Amino acid sequence: QVQLMESGGGLVQAGGSLRLSCATSQWLFSISAMGWSRQAPGKQRELVARIARDGSTNYAESVKGRFTISRDNAKNTVYLQMNSLKSEDTAVYYCYTQTTPQYWGQGTQVTVSS
């Protein structure tokens, strides 16, 4: 059974930082580009950041310069460092694999208070 285990969400004040983690199995991590998306109440799911196996990255315009995605191949883990958080970053954040089929984590809540 494929699992993506997310952690690191929580409540933070605007301007603060959080780091999300997503761990999965070695075989899946080794073949997958990984990413994070988010969904705020009443809004569509939005892709936030993606990192390929070679480490190249892509970001949504709304988070460029504030969020950093990285991967630790030794730990089979992808991270999302979120700095200068804004109230509009409040959402459930999901880790996913860019594979067929695609796999998703259970989601972790990030709440930014203004």
Backbone hydrogen bonds in HBPLUS format (Angstrom, degrees):
<---DONOR---> <-ACCEPTOR-->    atom                        ^
c    i                          cat <-CA-CA->   ^        H-A-AA   ^      H-
h    n   atom  resd res      DA  || num        DHA   H-A  angle D-A-AA Bond
n    s   type  num  typ     dist DA aas  dist angle  dist       angle   num
A0005-MET N   A0023-ALA O   2.85 MM  18  5.13 168.2  1.87 154.4 155.7     1
A0023-ALA N   A0005-MET O   2.95 MM  18  5.13 159.6  1.99 136.9 138.7     2
A0007-SER N   A0021-SER O   2.94 MM  14  5.25 140.6  2.10 144.9 147.1     3
A0021-SER N   A0007-SER O   2.86 MM  14  5.25 162.0  1.89 149.4 152.1     4
A0010-GLY N   A0109-GLN O   2.92 MM  99  6.13 118.8  2.31 140.5 157.9     5
A0111-THR N   A0010-GLY O   2.89 MM 101  6.13 169.6  1.90 158.8 158.6     6
A0012-VAL N   A0111-THR O   2.91 MM  99  6.34 156.8  1.96 164.5 172.1     7
A0113-SER N   A0012-VAL O   2.87 MM 101  6.26 155.6  1.93 150.0 157.4     8
A0016-GLY N   A0013-GLN O   2.96 MM   3  5.56 153.5  2.03 143.1 145.5     9
A0014-ALA N   A0113-SER O   2.73 MM  99  5.67 139.5  1.90 174.8 161.2    10
A0015-GLY N   A0085-LEU O   2.70 MM  70  4.86 162.7  1.73 140.8 147.1    11
A0085-LEU N   A0016-GLY O   3.10 MM  69  5.53 174.6  2.10 152.9 153.7    12
A0018-LEU N   A0082-MET O   2.94 MM  64  5.25 149.5  2.04 143.1 152.8    13
A0082-MET N   A0018-LEU O   2.77 MM  64  5.25 168.9  1.78 178.1 177.8    14
A0020-LEU N   A0080-LEU O   2.91 MM  60  4.99 165.0  1.93 139.1 140.1    15
A0080-LEU N   A0020-LEU O   2.91 MM  60  4.99 148.4  2.01 137.5 140.8    16
A0022-CYS N   A0078-VAL O   2.87 MM  56  5.24 132.0  2.10 152.5 164.3    17
A0078-VAL N   A0022-CYS O   2.90 MM  56  5.24 157.6  1.95 145.0 150.1    18
A0024-THR N   A0076-ASN O   3.09 MM  52  5.89 156.7  2.15 164.0 171.1    19
A0029-PHE N   A0025-SER O   2.97 MM   4  6.07 164.9  1.99 153.0 158.0    20
A0030-SER N   A0026-GLN O   2.94 MM   4  6.01 153.0  2.01 149.2 155.8    21
A0031-ILE N   A0028-LEU O   3.26 MM   3  5.53 143.3  2.41 103.2 112.7    22
A0098-GLN N   A0033-ALA O   2.82 MM  65  5.18 162.6  1.85 155.0 151.4    23
A0034-MET N   A0051-ILE O   2.93 MM  17  5.46 157.4  1.98 160.2 159.0    24
A0051-ILE N   A0034-MET O   2.77 MM  17  5.46 164.5  1.80 166.5 169.0    25
A0035-GLY N   A0096-TYR O   3.00 MM  61  5.34 150.8  2.09 151.1 150.9    26
A0096-TYR N   A0035-GLY O   2.91 MM  61  5.34 150.2  2.00 144.5 145.6    27
A0036-TRP N   A0049-ALA O   2.86 MM  13  5.38 159.4  1.90 152.7 156.3    28
A0048-VAL N   A0036-TRP O   2.86 MM  12  5.53 160.5  1.90 144.1 147.3    29
A0049-ALA N   A0036-TRP O   3.21 MM  13  5.38 160.7  2.25 141.0 144.2    30
A0037-SER N   A0094-TYR O   2.84 MM  57  5.24 157.1  1.89 150.6 158.5    31
A0094-TYR N   A0037-SER O   2.76 MM  57  5.24 164.6  1.78 145.9 151.4    32
A0038-ARG N   A0046-GLU O   2.83 MM   8  5.32 152.4  1.90 146.4 155.6    33
A0046-GLU N   A0038-ARG O   2.72 MM   8  5.32 165.7  1.74 160.0 164.4    34
A0039-GLN N   A0092-VAL O   2.91 MM  53  5.35 147.1  2.02 142.1 152.8    35
A0092-VAL N   A0039-GLN O   3.02 MM  53  5.35 170.3  2.03 136.3 135.8    36
A0043-LYS N   A0040-ALA O   2.99 MM   3  5.36 156.7  2.05 139.9 137.2    37
A0060-ALA N   A0048-VAL O   2.87 MM  12  5.09 151.6  1.95 147.2 142.7    38
A0050-ARG N   A0058-ASN O   2.94 MM   8  5.22 149.1  2.03 146.9 150.0    39
A0058-ASN N   A0050-ARG O   2.98 MM   8  5.22 146.3  2.10 145.5 149.5    40
A0052-ALA N   A0056-SER O   2.85 MM   4  5.34 162.6  1.88 157.5 162.7    41
A0055-GLY N   A0052-ALA O   2.97 MM   3  5.16 160.4  2.01 108.5 113.9    42
A0063-VAL N   A0060-ALA O   3.08 MM   3  5.66 159.7  2.12 116.0 122.0    43
A0066-ARG N   A0063-VAL O   2.96 MM   3  5.44 160.4  2.00 136.9 140.1    44
A0067-PHE N   A0063-VAL O   3.03 MM   4  5.60 158.3  2.08 163.9 162.0    45
A0083-ASN N   A0066-ARG O   3.02 MM  17  5.13 156.7  2.08 134.0 140.8    46
A0068-THR N   A0081-GLN O   2.83 MM  13  5.04 149.8  1.92 142.5 151.7    47
A0081-GLN N   A0068-THR O   2.80 MM  13  5.04 163.6  1.82 157.9 154.0    48
A0070-SER N   A0079-TYR O   3.13 MM   9  5.23 155.1  2.19 133.1 137.3    49
A0079-TYR N   A0070-SER O   2.78 MM   9  5.23 164.6  1.81 148.8 153.5    50
A0072-ASP N   A0077-THR O   2.78 MM   5  5.35 168.1  1.79 165.9 170.1    51
A0075-LYS N   A0072-ASP O   3.14 MM   3  5.48 136.7  2.34 105.1 116.2    52
A0076-ASN N   A0072-ASP O   2.94 MM   4  5.95 112.1  2.42 143.6 161.8    53
A0077-THR N   A0072-ASP O   3.28 MM   5  5.35 164.5  2.31 141.6 144.4    54
A0089-ASP N   A0086-LYS O   2.92 MM   3  5.39 162.3  1.95 114.8 120.2    55
A0090-THR N   A0087-SER O   3.09 MM   3  5.67 165.5  2.12 116.6 120.5    56
A0091-ALA N   A0110-VAL O   2.98 MM  19  5.53 146.8  2.09 147.1 157.6    57
A0110-VAL N   A0091-ALA O   2.89 MM  19  5.53 163.3  1.92 161.0 166.5    58
A0093-TYR N   A0108-THR O   2.84 MM  15  5.26 173.7  1.85 147.9 145.9    59
A0108-THR N   A0093-TYR O   2.87 MM  15  5.26 145.5  1.99 138.3 149.4    60
A0105-GLY N   A0095-CYS O   2.86 MM  10  5.19 150.9  1.95 152.0 152.0    61
A0097-THR N   A0103-TYR O   2.96 MM   6  5.38 145.9  2.08 146.7 152.7    62
